[in-house]
Amino acid sequence: MNAFLLPQPLFPLGRTLITPGALDLLANFNQSPSSLLFRHASGDWGCVCEEDATANTSAVNDGSRILSAFSVGGFTTVWIITEADRSSTTILLPEEY
């Protein structure tokens, strides 16, 4: 039997949270919060600009805040923010920030 090994996360997520707006949006599009958290923790920053992607890559090593952005339903974006102290990661809509 071959085991499928998932890559190790690049950083700890801490406590994971989701706002009501983000939860509703993901549910409406049958999108799993866990799949987005996995992408975020694996270094897939989604649709952030090149400057933010570079900052995120540096943040993995220097302990700064990490922000990913993912398109849901082709027109709405959710953010995932991991705090600098790695105590928590939140999925939210930009207008909920």
ABEGO torsion letter per residue (X at the ends): XBBBBBBBBABBAEBBBBBAAAAAAAAAAGBBAAAAAAAAAAGBAEABBAAAAAAAAAAAAAGBBBBBBBBBGGABBBBBBBBAAGABBBBBBAAAX
